[in-house]
């Protein structure tokens, strides 16, 4: 579900790797109608999620499907592969978009082979 994905993404943010005092990240999920817009608000070490516009300037925009974002978080694909396949659009300053995995980490299970691979 999108709610669980966003809770996991919230917990995966490394605030110390972001630039500045505050960073706002907006997610637009194209494959759902309800709760399709989400914001991650990072202020110092605090990370909050919102389902309504917090009225702050957005630093990074993600446009994708829930399935694609979950696949990235689980390590099934990468940001670069999803962007190259046209499944993800990321807009923002290069200082934030050139190394998204540096500040938005994957699941702790991302590097574990799937059951079918074992």
C-alpha positions in Angstrom: 0.0 0.0 0.0 1.1 3.6 -0.6 0.7 4.4 3.1 3.2 1.7 4.1 5.6 2.6 1.3 5.7 6.2 2.5 6.2 5.2 6.1 9.1 3.1 5.0 10.5 5.9 2.8 10.2 8.3 5.7 12.3 6.0 7.8 14.8 5.6 5.0 15.8 9.3 4.8 19.3 10.2 6.0 18.8 13.9 6.9 22.5 14.4 7.5 23.2 13.6 3.8 20.9 16.4 2.6 22.0 20.0 2.0 20.6 22.9 4.0 18.3 23.2 7.0 15.2 22.0 5.2 14.4 19.8 2.3 10.9 19.1 0.8 10.3 16.1 -1.5 7.1 15.6 -3.3 5.9 12.3 -4.6 3.2 12.0 -7.3 1.9 8.5 -7.8 0.4 8.0 -11.2 -1.3 4.7 -10.7 -3.6 5.6 -7.9 -6.3 8.2 -7.4 -6.7 8.3 -3.6 -3.6 9.5 -1.8 -1.6 10.0 -4.9 0.3 13.1 -3.6 2.7 12.9 -0.7 5.4 15.2 0.7 8.4 14.3 2.8 9.5 17.2 5.0 13.0 17.1 6.3 14.0 19.7 8.8 17.3 19.1 10.5 17.0 15.6 11.9 13.2 15.4 11.8 11.4 13.7 8.9 7.7 14.0 8.5 5.2 12.9 5.8 2.1 14.8 4.7 -0.8 13.9 2.4 -1.7 17.6 1.9 0.4 20.4 0.5 2.4 21.8 3.4 2.8 25.1 1.6 6.6 25.0 1.3 8.8 25.2 -1.7 9.5 21.7 -3.1 13.1 20.8 -3.7 12.7 17.4 -5.4 9.7 16.0 -7.4 9.3 12.3 -7.9 6.6 11.2 -10.4 6.1 7.4 -10.7 3.9 4.5 -9.8 3.6 2.9 -6.4 4.9 -0.3 -7.9 8.0 1.3 -9.3 8.9 3.2 -6.2 8.3 0.1 -4.1 10.6 -1.9 -6.5 13.3 0.7 -6.1 13.0 0.7 -2.3 13.1 -3.1 -2.3 16.2 -3.2 -4.5 14.4 -4.8 -7.5 15.6 -1.9 -9.7 17.5 1.3 -9.3 16.6 5.0 -9.7 18.7 5.1 -12.9 17.1 2.1 -14.5 13.6 3.4 -13.6 14.4 6.8 -15.1 15.9 5.3 -18.2 12.8 3.1 -18.7 10.5 6.1 -18.4 9.0 4.7 -15.2 10.3 7.5 -12.9 10.8 11.2 -13.4 12.9 13.1 -10.9 13.2 16.9 -11.0 15.3 19.0 -8.7 18.8 20.4 -8.3 21.7 18.2 -9.2 23.0 18.5 -5.6 20.0 16.4 -4.5 19.2 14.3 -7.6 22.6 13.0 -8.6 22.9 10.7 -5.6 19.3 9.9 -4.4 20.4 6.6 -2.8 22.8 8.6 -0.7 20.0 10.3 1.2 17.0 8.0 0.5 18.1 4.5 1.3 16.7 1.2 0.3 15.1 -1.5 2.5 17.4 -3.5 4.7 16.3 -6.5 2.7 17.3 -5.0 -0.6 20.6 -6.9 -0.9 19.2 -10.3 0.2 18.5 -12.6 -2.7 14.8 -13.5 -3.3 13.5 -17.0 -2.4 13.5 -17.9 -6.1 17.2 -17.0 -6.4 18.2 -19.1 -3.4 
